[in-house]
Each structure stands twice: as structure tokens, then as C-alpha cells.
Amino acid sequence: MPSPRAILFDLDNTLADRRTAFGRYAVDFFQRQGTRLSPRHQAAGADWMIAIDDDGRLSRDRFCEQLAARYPELGLDAAAVWRDHSRRLWTFYEPRPEVTSLVDRLARDFRLTVVTNGSAQNQRRKLERIGLADNFDHVVVSGEAGFEKPDRRIFELALKMIQVCPVDALFVGDDPMRDILGASQAGLLTCWVRGNQIFPEGAPRPDLVVDHLTELESRLGCSMPAR
């Protein structure tokens, strides 16, 4: 199979280390509650927040509702929790020089695009924070598009923007359902950034699997399986 002409990337836990950023945010959130919670309860609260967030898989509304309900002593309703989350989480993201270098090299040979779920302001702030805001031909955010992964329409919108056919595009992401299932249903080639996950039964198998994003460049030189 010939090399793809375009590579589309997920943002959180693919290009950006959301997992670490959210862990820092959770600790900061509870430390800012001061005397309303003891240090022991602050630490337990941060652990609980990280667990229910499930690497961002829990919906924003459910996350905010659950946090407000579990800690009424903080005096925060779901809307206040979301305001805090929106204003502060992105500030804990950090650049990854190895990813920046990879993206710079790939940009010489491929059209590059980001396709991400979330609010437009927050996702674009994250790209600025990690130093990748100017490295892509387009950034497609569900908050602007009106539909989110795994809806095939968000992938189709990105392809339309870069004028590339699905069979000539590779989608790279960490989420088996939102990323791999969604992109596969839209006809794209797929690359799963595995990390420490187990691929779920019944989901379409990715065309490529890498443990870390930095392996992608070397794998692109390999023959990809025909469908």
C-alpha cells in the first residue's frame, strides 16, 4: 500500500500528554480548596477525580455533576466546576520536544491536520501551550464542527478541508472507539497509539499499532496491510 498523503492526529493523549496534565490539575484543584478539606482528603479527592475522569472519556457534564455532588462542602455547582476546569486545565499542559520534532519532520512530506473533541477555545489553547498551534494545515474541533468523534462527519470535514480522499489519509489516535472506530468508519487508514491499553473486542482493528507516538515515523516506512 502506498504511503498516505495526509496524517490526521487526535490531540489529547496523542499529540499532548493530557494524562499528566490532568493529574496535576486534579492535585491543584483540591489544594486550592484550603481549609475546607484536610490534606488527606485533598489527596484522596485528587485520586478520585483522576479515576472518574477516565482519561477524558467521562462526558464533561457527568464529570462536573459528579464532582459537585460528591463535595458539596466546596460550594461549587456543576457550572462552577466546568468554569474552573476550562480556565485552568490547559495551563498544566507542557511541550514534548520529541513530538514537536516529529511533527516538524512529518510536515515535510505529509499534509497534517488535528481532529479533536472539545471546546474550540480549550483545544486551541492546548495546542498553543504545547507549541504546535502553527504546525498543522487545519485544526478541526468538535465544538466548532457541530459533531464529535466517532461521528464520521468530523473526519469527512477534515478531509474536505485538506482535499484528500479517505484512502490517502491516516488517522493517529489513542482512543479505540472515538479515534480508531470513527476514522475506520469514515474510510481512513488508522494508527492506534496503544500506551498501556488493551484493544476492545469487536472494534475495527487498526492498520498500524505503536506503543508511543514517536514510533510513527519509522512505521510509516513499513508496508501497511491491504483492506
C-alpha positions in Angstrom: 0.0 0.0 0.0 1.4 3.4 -0.9 2.2 5.9 1.8 -0.6 8.2 2.9 -0.7 11.7 1.6 -2.1 13.2 4.8 -1.9 12.4 8.5 -4.7 13.4 10.9 -4.0 13.5 14.6 -6.0 13.3 17.8 -4.8 15.9 20.3 -5.3 14.6 23.9 -3.1 11.7 24.9 -1.8 11.6 21.3 0.0 14.8 20.5 -0.4 16.2 24.0 0.1 14.4 27.4 -3.4 15.0 28.8 -3.0 12.3 31.4 -0.1 14.1 33.2 -1.7 17.5 32.8 -5.0 16.3 34.3 -3.2 14.7 37.2 -1.5 18.0 38.0 -4.8 19.9 37.6 -6.6 17.5 40.0 -4.0 18.0 42.7 -4.1 21.7 42.2 -7.9 21.8 42.3 -8.1 20.2 45.7 -5.1 22.1 47.1 -6.9 25.3 46.3 -9.8 24.3 48.5 -7.7 25.2 51.5 -9.1 24.6 54.9 -12.4 23.2 53.6 -10.7 19.9 53.2 -7.8 18.3 55.2 -4.6 17.5 53.3 -5.6 13.8 53.5 -8.9 14.5 51.9 -7.4 16.8 49.3 -5.1 13.9 48.2 -8.0 11.4 48.2 -10.1 13.9 46.2 -7.4 14.3 43.5 -7.2 10.5 43.2 -10.9 10.2 42.9 -11.1 12.9 40.3 -8.5 11.3 38.2 -10.3 7.9 38.4 -13.7 9.2 37.4 -12.3 11.3 34.6 -11.1 8.1 32.9 -8.6 9.9 30.7 -11.3 12.3 29.5 -13.8 9.6 28.5 -16.4 10.6 31.0 -18.6 13.3 29.5 -17.9 16.9 30.6 -21.4 17.2 32.0 -21.3 14.0 34.0 -17.8 14.8 35.3 -18.9 18.2 36.6 -22.1 16.9 38.1 -20.4 14.1 39.9 -17.6 16.3 41.4 -20.1 18.9 42.6 -22.3 16.2 44.2 -19.5 14.4 45.9 -18.0 17.5 47.5 -20.9 19.8 48.4 -18.8 21.4 51.1 -16.8 23.1 48.3 -19.9 25.2 47.4 -19.5 24.5 43.7 -22.2 23.6 41.3 -21.6 21.8 38.0 -21.3 25.1 36.1 -18.6 26.4 38.5 -16.7 23.1 38.2 -16.7 23.4 34.5 -15.5 27.1 34.6 -12.6 26.0 36.8 -11.8 23.1 34.5 -12.0 25.2 31.4 -9.9 28.1 32.7 -7.1 26.0 34.4 -6.6 22.6 32.9 -4.9 23.7 29.7 -2.3 25.6 31.8 -0.9 22.3 33.0 0.0 21.0 29.5 3.7 21.0 28.6 5.5 20.8 25.3 7.1 17.5 24.4 10.2 18.2 22.3 10.3 14.7 20.8 6.7 15.3 19.5 7.5 18.7 18.2 10.5 17.4 16.3 8.4 14.5 14.9 5.6 16.8 13.7 8.2 19.1 12.1 9.7 16.2 10.1 6.4 14.8 9.1 5.3 18.2 7.8 7.9 18.0 5.1 6.2 15.0 3.4 2.5 15.0 4.6 -0.5 17.2 5.0 -1.1 17.4 8.7 -4.4 18.1 10.5 -5.7 17.8 14.0 -9.2 16.4 14.7 -10.2 16.7 18.3 -13.2 16.7 20.6 -13.8 19.5 23.0 -14.5 23.2 23.1 -12.7 25.3 20.4 -11.1 27.7 22.9 -9.7 25.0 25.2 -8.4 22.7 22.4 -6.7 25.6 20.6 -5.2 26.8 23.9 -3.7 23.4 24.5 -2.1 23.5 21.0 -0.6 26.9 21.8 0.6 25.7 25.2 2.4 22.7 23.7 3.9 24.8 20.9 2.1 23.1 18.0 -0.5 25.8 17.1 1.2 26.7 13.8 2.3 23.2 12.7 -0.9 22.0 11.0 -2.8 22.8 7.8 -6.1 22.7 9.7 -7.4 22.1 13.2 -10.9 20.6 13.4 -12.6 20.9 16.8 -15.9 19.3 17.6 -17.1 22.4 19.4 -16.9 24.3 16.1 -17.8 21.4 13.7 -21.1 20.5 15.5 -20.3 16.8 15.7 -17.6 14.9 17.5 -15.6 11.7 17.2 -16.5 8.9 16.5 -19.1 10.6 14.2 -17.7 10.0 10.7 -18.7 13.5 9.6 -15.9 15.2 11.6 -13.4 13.1 9.8 -15.1 13.8 6.4 -15.0 17.5 7.2 -11.2 17.4 7.9 -10.6 15.5 4.6 -12.7 18.0 2.7 -10.6 20.9 4.1 -7.3 19.3 3.0 -8.8 17.9 -0.2 -7.6 14.3 0.4 -9.5 11.1 -0.2 -10.0 8.8 2.8 -7.8 6.0 1.4 -5.0 8.5 1.2 -5.2 9.6 4.8 -4.0 8.1 8.1 -5.6 8.9 11.4 -3.5 8.6 14.5 -5.1 8.4 17.9 -5.2 6.7 21.3 -8.9 6.0 21.8 -10.0 2.7 20.2 -13.6 3.9 19.8 -13.6 7.6 19.2 -10.4 7.5 17.1 -9.9 4.1 15.5 -13.6 3.2 15.1 -14.6 6.6 13.9 -11.8 7.0 11.4 -12.2 3.5 10.1 -15.9 4.0 9.5 -15.0 7.2 7.5 -12.7 5.1 5.4 -9.3 6.3 6.7 -6.3 4.2 7.5 -5.7 4.1 11.2 -2.9 4.0 13.7 -3.5 3.3 17.3 -1.2 4.8 19.9 -1.5 1.9 22.4 0.3 3.1 25.5 -0.8 0.6 28.2 -4.3 0.0 26.9 -5.9 -3.2 25.7 -7.8 -3.0 22.4 -11.5 -3.8 23.0 -13.1 -6.8 21.4 -15.4 -6.1 18.4 -13.8 -2.8 17.4 -12.2 -2.5 13.9 -8.6 -3.4 14.1 -6.1 -0.5 13.4 -3.9 -0.7 10.4 -0.9 0.2 12.5 -0.1 0.0 16.2 2.6 1.9 18.0 3.3 2.0 21.7 4.4 5.6 21.6 3.7 8.4 19.0 7.5 8.7 18.4 7.5 5.3 16.7 5.1 6.5 14.0 7.8 7.9 11.7 9.7 4.6 11.4 6.5 2.6 11.0 5.3 4.7 8.1 8.1 3.2 6.0 6.6 -0.3 6.6 4.1 -1.9 4.3 0.6 -1.3 5.6 -1.9 -4.2 5.3 -4.4 -4.1 2.5 -8.1 -3.9 3.5 
